[in-house]
């Protein structure tokens, strides 16, 4: 059983936060570095349970990953054709990115493997990756007519490039296809309806793999080897920064400086929506971390107003909707979130979970088939809430409780999935200290 945590309102938040490494980029750095001929040093890697699932899977495939005292990793692979057959079942834990991306990569290898995950991951849809990968010639089967993990994968006779219209905007599906496509005998062309996060494409370029982008389409030629960089520095995760952006916005007299936040335009939907809501956020010190743009963000309290969040922007803020619902609960007027049905197949059904749990605190929030309708008010009360064992739910509820009259969260230790220091940083900021390791 997970641990409960009590959050008490402590007044304004001041200080600065070193934002931990981006989860999506951390996964990709290990996967690509594991296919290189030369060692790659990875700094500001996110040491959280999901990214460690990827490390453990890559280790089981023969890649060596060493960690120094500062947490920097050195990844030493055996080259583009150097992965080895794992001796046991691979465990992706709670991580959708690990299982989906590795399914594409494993399907292109000349050996047998099985990959599975925890109870939540085994309920999440896998047909979306298996369908296009089978079209490429890969051999993958899974439980319940290949809808769910565990997935069993064995060597393909031939891997063909495909031209594929992506039915859902999903970076995990796109990335699984692109990883398999590296090993194909012909080019792959993907068409997206709405652009999903493009960290895989940028990471490919970092490893010397050309990626052609035309409008919402991606064209990838197969390769025979990678040109690895010596060093990758992972930018901070805007999805983790989002909790502080909203906490400081809704708790009066707050001011926070968030250091080293990734501002890749495929991820900054939350900044656009918060700005429309009237938030006071300044983007400063813009710079590059490899091929990813980063900046420091300064956020001050502001009176937020309700907005309509249209389907088109959802892929750019998909993981921020639980905390956005908290912002909306404290805003003046109504917020409507549309086209967010993908939230129903995340670590939990986040539309259902956030309506239920914020409802326990007195929020006026209604679940629709594809989104939420939230009538803002300032009057949330203390309650006993449940995280649904979902890290982003636990953190969103913590901020709601901090801004209202407190909250007790059941199974709050799931924050270890993406932000193990979250509660420690929260305690520091409530007393005006710097939060997060340098
Ligand atoms: C991710 C893609 C998104 C996101 C997830 C991480 C990635 O999932 O929600 O947290 O690293 O590619 P989908 O591809 O299912 O939208």
Boltz pocket constraint, residues with backbone or C-beta under 6 A from the ligand:
constraints:
  - pocket:
      binder: B
      contacts: [[A, 23], [A, 24], [A, 25], [A, 96], [A, 97], [A, 169], [A, 170], [A, 171], [A, 172], [A, 173], [A, 175], [A, 197], [A, 318], [A, 319], [A, 342]]
      max_distance: 6.0
